[in-house]
Structures are given as C-alpha cells and as structure tokens.
Amino acid sequence: MIDHVALNVLNFEKSRTFFLHVFEPLRYTIAFEEGGFCAFNVQGGLFEIWQFAGEGRVAPIHVAFRVGDKTLVDAFYEAALANGGKDNGAPGPRDYTPNYYAAFILDPDGNNIEVMFDE
C-alpha cells in the first residue's frame, strides 16, 4: 500500500484551492501545510502538493483514489469540473474489471487524477 504521493505544482495556491474543492465530496481534508507544501488526509495516507522550485514545466503523472461507492466518483468529477478541472474521462464503467467505475480529470498542471470504485 502507498503511504503518500507528492505532486510538484507550478502554482501552489491555485492547486491547493483546486484540491480543497475537489476533495470536499470525498471528505479529504488538509492534514498539515507549511509554506509551499500541503498534505491532505486520504483514507489513511497522504496526498501532498509542493511548489515546484525548478524551471519550466512539471511532468504530469497519474494518481487514482479508491472510494466507497459510485456516487463519490460522480461528485468528485462534478466538483473538479466546477473548479477548473478538465474532463479526461466522464464517470462510467471501465473494462479493467467487471465492476470498475471511474472518472478522470486533469488538474491545473495537467496531472491525470482518477477516482474509482470497484466492488
């Protein structure tokens, strides 16, 4: 099991605000923050964002969050779109497993954020 994941972001305040809103339906809250760093509680682990200190663009990654039912997948997707996220796969079944249901959005830095439910 992964304990925590960290993303480098180009605009810390923009990303912090975005994730505050999109994590609200999932009840993920800020565990702690300091300066250009913020960590969200995510079901026993941490999802962290860091202000990128380098030059240029950060390399996008994929992160998937497992949730307890399909309504949370839908709520996350709607919150993401309402807060500047871009559609990267509307909520619906996927053929990964017989009961896999997921949605994909792109965050402000182009990271592919998935929320999924699989019975």
NUTI-800753 format. One line per field, with one value per residue: x, y, z of N, C-alpha, C in turn. Coordinates in steps of 0.1 Angstrom, whole numbers, m for minus. Each point is the difference from the previous one (the first is absolute). Layout:
N
n.x <- (X | ...) $
n.y <- (Y | ...) $
n.z <- (Z | ...) $
ca.x <- (X | ...) $
ca.y <- (Y | ...) $
ca.z <- (Z | ...) $
c.x <- (X | ...) $
c.y <- (Y | ...) $
c.z <- (Z | ...) $
//
This chain:
119
n.x <- (8 | m4 | 10 | 7 | m6 | 10 | m7 | 9 | m3 | m5 | m12 | 7 | m3 | 2 | 10 | 4 | m4 | 6 | 11 | 0 | m4 | 10 | 8 | m8 | m5 | 13 | m2 | 8 | 6 | 4 | 11 | 8 | 5 | 9 | 0 | 8 | m5 | m7 | m4 | m7 | m9 | 5 | m10 | 6 | 1 | 10 | m6 | 12 | 0 | 9 | 3 | m1 | 12 | m3 | 6 | m9 | m4 | m10 | 4 | m11 | m8 | m2 | m10 | m3 | m12 | 1 | m13 | m10 | m4 | m8 | m9 | 10 | 0 | m13 | 0 | 10 | m5 | m12 | 5 | 7 | m10 | m7 | 12 | m2 | m4 | 7 | m11 | 2 | m13 | m12 | m7 | 4 | m6 | 10 | 7 | 6 | m12 | m8 | 4 | 10 | m1 | 2 | 7 | 4 | 8 | 2 | 9 | 2 | 7 | m12 | 1 | 1 | m10 | 1 | m14 | 1 | m10 | 3 | m12) $
n.y <- (m12 | 10 | 5 | 5 | 10 | 5 | 11 | 2 | 12 | 6 | m1 | 1 | 13 | 0 | m8 | 7 | 11 | m5 | m6 | 11 | 6 | m6 | 2 | 11 | m4 | m2 | 11 | 3 | 2 | 12 | m8 | 6 | 12 | 4 | 13 | m5 | m5 | m10 | m6 | m8 | m2 | m12 | m3 | 6 | 7 | 5 | 10 | 3 | 13 | 2 | 12 | m2 | m3 | m9 | m1 | 6 | m11 | m3 | m12 | 0 | m4 | m12 | 4 | m11 | 4 | m10 | 0 | 2 | 9 | m3 | 3 | m5 | m10 | 0 | 0 | m8 | m7 | 1 | m3 | m10 | m4 | 1 | m6 | m1 | m12 | m8 | m2 | m12 | 0 | 2 | 2 | m13 | m11 | m7 | m5 | 7 | 1 | m10 | 5 | 3 | 10 | 9 | 11 | 7 | 8 | 11 | 0 | 11 | m10 | m5 | m2 | m13 | 6 | m12 | m1 | m11 | m8 | m10 | m6) $
n.z <- (0 | m7 | 7 | m10 | m7 | m7 | m3 | m10 | 5 | m11 | 3 | 12 | 1 | m13 | 2 | 11 | m6 | m11 | 6 | 7 | m11 | m7 | 10 | 0 | m12 | m1 | 6 | m10 | 11 | 2 | 0 | m9 | 2 | m9 | m1 | m9 | 11 | m4 | 11 | m8 | 10 | m4 | 8 | 10 | m11 | m7 | m5 | m5 | 2 | m9 | 4 | m13 | 3 | m10 | m12 | m7 | m6 | 9 | 2 | m8 | 10 | 3 | 7 | 6 | 4 | 9 | m3 | 9 | m9 | m10 | 10 | 7 | m9 | 0 | 14 | 0 | m10 | 5 | 12 | m6 | m7 | 11 | 2 | m13 | 5 | m8 | m7 | 6 | 1 | m5 | 11 | 3 | m5 | 5 | m10 | 10 | 7 | 3 | 12 | m8 | 8 | m9 | 4 | m10 | 7 | m6 | 9 | 8 | 4 | m4 | 13 | m3 | 6 | 5 | 0 | 8 | m4 | 7 | m3) $
ca.x <- (m8 | 7 | m2 | m2 | 4 | 2 | 1 | 5 | m10 | 6 | m7 | m4 | m13 | m11 | m1 | m6 | m14 | m6 | m2 | m9 | m13 | m4 | 0 | m10 | m10 | 6 | 3 | 14 | 3 | 14 | 6 | 9 | 6 | 11 | 6 | m5 | m2 | m13 | m3 | m14 | m3 | m8 | m3 | 12 | 12 | 1 | 2 | 7 | 3 | 12 | 3 | 11 | 11 | 9 | m4 | m8 | m13 | 1 | m4 | m12 | m1 | m14 | m3 | m13 | m5 | m11 | m11 | m9 | m11 | 0 | m4 | 11 | 7 | m7 | 1 | 14 | 1 | m8 | 7 | 12 | m4 | m5 | 11 | 10 | 6 | m4 | m4 | 9 | m8 | m12 | m3 | m6 | 7 | 12 | 1 | 11 | m5 | m14 | m7 | 8 | m7 | 10 | 0 | 13 | 1 | 14 | 1 | 6 | 13 | m1 | 0 | m12 | m5 | m11 | m7 | m5 | m7 | 0 | m6) $
ca.y <- (12 | 13 | 8 | 13 | 4 | 14 | 7 | 14 | 9 | 13 | 11 | m7 | 4 | m4 | m15 | m2 | 3 | m10 | m12 | 2 | m1 | m13 | m10 | 2 | m11 | m12 | 3 | 1 | 13 | 3 | m5 | 11 | 7 | 9 | 6 | m5 | m15 | m4 | m14 | m4 | m13 | m8 | m13 | m6 | 4 | 14 | 6 | 12 | 9 | 8 | 10 | m4 | 9 | 0 | 8 | m7 | m7 | m13 | m12 | m5 | m14 | m6 | m4 | m5 | m1 | m10 | 5 | m10 | m2 | 7 | 14 | 8 | 2 | 10 | 13 | 5 | 5 | 13 | 11 | 4 | 9 | 13 | 8 | 2 | m13 | m3 | m14 | m10 | m13 | 2 | m11 | m11 | m12 | m2 | m14 | m5 | m12 | 0 | 10 | 12 | 13 | 10 | 13 | 6 | 14 | 6 | 11 | 12 | m3 | m11 | m13 | m8 | m4 | m9 | m5 | m13 | m9 | m14 | m9) $
ca.z <- (0 | m1 | 12 | m5 | m14 | m1 | m13 | m2 | m7 | m4 | 8 | 12 | 5 | m10 | 1 | 13 | m1 | m9 | 8 | 11 | m6 | m6 | 11 | 9 | m1 | 5 | 14 | 2 | 6 | 2 | 12 | 4 | m11 | 4 | m12 | m12 | 2 | 6 | 0 | 2 | 4 | m10 | 4 | 6 | m6 | m3 | m13 | 2 | m11 | 2 | m10 | m8 | 1 | m12 | m11 | m10 | 3 | 7 | m8 | 6 | 4 | 2 | 14 | 2 | 14 | 1 | 8 | 4 | m9 | m12 | 2 | 3 | m13 | m7 | 7 | m2 | m14 | m1 | 8 | m8 | m12 | 5 | 6 | m10 | m5 | m14 | m2 | m6 | 1 | 8 | 8 | m7 | 1 | m8 | m2 | 7 | 7 | m3 | 7 | 1 | m3 | 3 | m7 | m1 | m3 | 0 | 10 | m7 | m6 | m10 | 6 | m2 | 13 | m1 | 12 | m5 | 9 | m5 | 10) $
c.x <- (9 | m4 | m3 | 5 | 2 | 1 | 7 | m10 | 7 | m6 | m6 | m14 | m11 | m2 | m6 | m15 | m8 | m3 | m9 | m14 | m4 | 1 | m11 | m11 | 6 | 4 | 15 | 4 | 15 | 5 | 10 | 5 | 10 | 6 | m6 | m2 | m14 | m3 | m15 | m1 | m8 | 0 | 12 | 13 | 0 | 1 | 6 | 2 | 12 | 2 | 13 | 11 | 9 | m5 | m8 | m12 | 3 | m5 | m13 | 1 | m14 | m1 | m15 | m4 | m12 | m10 | m10 | m12 | 0 | m4 | 12 | 9 | m7 | 1 | 14 | 1 | m7 | 8 | 13 | m4 | m4 | 11 | 12 | 7 | m5 | m3 | 11 | m6 | m11 | m3 | m7 | 8 | 12 | 2 | 12 | m3 | m15 | m8 | 7 | m8 | 10 | m3 | 14 | m1 | 15 | 0 | 7 | 14 | 0 | 1 | m13 | m5 | m13 | m6 | m7 | m7 | 0 | m4 | 8) $
c.y <- (12 | 9 | 15 | 2 | 15 | 5 | 13 | 8 | 13 | 12 | m7 | 5 | m4 | m15 | m3 | 3 | m10 | m12 | 1 | m2 | m14 | m12 | 1 | m11 | m13 | 1 | m1 | 14 | 2 | m5 | 10 | 7 | 10 | 6 | m5 | m15 | m1 | m15 | m2 | m14 | m7 | m15 | m7 | 3 | 15 | 3 | 13 | 8 | 9 | 11 | m4 | 11 | 1 | 10 | m8 | m6 | m12 | m11 | m6 | m15 | m4 | m5 | m5 | m1 | m9 | 5 | m11 | m2 | 9 | 15 | 9 | 3 | 11 | 14 | 6 | 6 | 13 | 11 | 4 | 9 | 13 | 9 | 0 | m12 | m2 | m15 | m8 | m14 | 1 | m13 | m11 | m13 | m1 | m15 | m6 | m13 | 1 | 11 | 13 | 12 | 11 | 13 | 5 | 15 | 4 | 12 | 12 | m2 | m11 | m14 | m7 | m6 | m9 | m3 | m12 | m8 | m14 | m9 | m12) $
c.z <- (0 | 12 | m4 | m14 | 1 | m14 | 1 | m8 | m3 | 8 | 12 | 4 | m9 | 2 | 14 | 0 | m8 | 8 | 12 | m5 | m5 | 10 | 10 | 0 | 6 | 15 | 3 | 5 | 1 | 13 | 6 | m12 | 6 | m13 | m13 | 0 | 7 | m2 | 4 | 6 | m10 | 4 | 6 | m6 | m2 | m15 | 2 | m13 | 5 | m10 | m8 | 0 | m12 | m10 | m10 | 5 | 8 | m9 | 6 | 4 | 2 | 14 | 0 | 14 | m1 | 10 | 3 | m8 | m12 | 1 | 3 | m12 | m8 | 6 | m2 | m14 | m1 | 7 | m8 | m12 | 5 | 5 | m9 | m5 | m14 | m1 | m7 | 0 | 9 | 9 | m8 | 2 | m9 | m1 | 7 | 8 | m2 | 7 | 2 | m5 | 3 | m8 | 0 | m3 | m1 | 9 | m7 | m6 | m10 | 6 | m2 | 13 | m2 | 13 | m5 | 11 | m7 | 11 | 3) $
//
